[in-house]
Amino acid sequence: MGARGPPEITAHGDGGLSVDFTGDADEDKVRAAYPDAVHRRLVEVKDAHDPANMLRLNQNIRPSAGLTATGR
């Protein structure tokens, strides 16, 4: 089995990661799920609508401001 699954399955993928299947993902896994331009846009949306990172109990995109009101 390969790092991301059996070769019979991974042979058909592009090496990417679907954020829907990461569970309680670490930041690096969430980041890997998005192309650079998409991740930048998600950070812009997060900055505009959730700068305090209150909606963080998911596959979180952190706002660009660094630490938030919650300290996370």
VENHUKA-V172341 format. One record per backbone hydrogen bond with DSSP energy under -0.5 kcal/mol. NH is the residue of the N-H (numbers start at 1). CO is the residue of the C=O. If there is no record, write none. Layout:
nh->{NH;NH}
co->{CO;CO}
This chain:
nh->{2;5;9;10;11;12;13;19;21;22;25;29;30;31;32;33;33;34;39;40;41;42;43;44;45;46;47;48;49;50;53;56;58;60;62;66;70;71}
co->{5;2;6;6;7;9;10;17;18;19;23;26;26;27;28;29;30;31;35;36;37;38;39;40;41;42;43;44;45;46;50;54;56;58;60;63;52;68}
